[in-house]
Amino acid sequence: MQVNVISYSLKELFEKAKNVLVVLGSGVDEDSGSLAASLVEIFGGYSKNVELLTKEEIPLAARPLVKSEQVKTKVEPKSLVISFDWTKMALDKVSYNLEGEKFNLIIRSKTGKLDARDASFSYKGSDWDLVVTVGIKEINELVDFGFELDSFNRLASINFDKSEANTNFAKLNIVNPKAESLCGLAVSTFKDSGIKLPTRAAETMLFGIRAATN
């Protein structure tokens, strides 16, 4: 029963997502790297916008599946957010002006008393609606890539892993410590889900299975 639930949810996520981020964890080998690259190819076949986030090289055999401009090493935030308690600051008016190449945001208080320590800064606004992790054991590993955990928790997410230490942190966790290969685990799930694999993705995942199982 659980397999059917996972399969249905996986296919639904694949079909509905428009902007996908694949995150490849540390300790990349032929198996995990092949799966990550194959996911990029699969989502591309679904006409999705897709990027690969990794700090390590993917296997040579898998590189043709990923364009150089699709590879990132860190999350690139879209917006800088300035937050403050407007009641405490007795906010009166917010405006801005341009001074040469400098943008000035001007905040005025009714009391005339403003303390910069009352303001906080953060980054928001990723375009992704689905994050797929490969070989990541726990959510805190995403912080090293520049993720805000609150933002991640609001997104649809899929977690592929075969580590016993995996904490099942995603919305959908495809985790099996008994699996010999991540690619093999993924292929089996895709088959049950009715997800068709592009030829290059299938060949690359077969390479990953062979590398992992000798």
MOBEL-V308120 format. One record per backbone hydrogen bond with DSSP energy under -1.0 kcal/mol. NH is the residue of the N-H (numbers start at 0). CO is the residue of the C=O. Records with the same first field share a line. If there is no record, write none. Layout:
NH: CO, CO
This chain:
4: 0
5: 1
6: 2
7: 3
8: 4
9: 5
10: 6
11: 7
12: 8
13: 9
14: 10
15: 11
16: 12
19: 48
20: 129
21: 50
22: 131
23: 52
24: 133
32: 28
33: 29
34: 30
35: 31
36: 32
37: 33
38: 34
39: 35
40: 36
41: 37
42: 38
43: 39
44: 40
46: 43
47: 42
48: 17
50: 19
51: 69
52: 21
53: 71
61: 58
64: 61
65: 62
69: 66
70: 67
71: 51
74: 144
78: 123
80: 121
82: 119
88: 84
90: 85
91: 107
92: 107
94: 105
96: 103
98: 101
101: 98
103: 96
105: 94
107: 92
109: 89
117: 114
118: 115
119: 82
121: 80
123: 78
128: 18
129: 18
130: 155
131: 20
132: 157
133: 22
134: 159
140: 137
141: 138
142: 139
144: 141
145: 142
146: 141
151: 147
152: 148
154: 151
157: 130
158: 171
159: 132
160: 173
165: 162
166: 136
171: 156
173: 158
175: 160
178: 175
184: 180
185: 181
186: 182
187: 183
188: 184
189: 185
190: 186
191: 187
192: 188
194: 189
201: 197
202: 198
203: 199
204: 200
205: 201
206: 202
207: 203
208: 204
209: 205
210: 206
211: 207
212: 208
213: 209
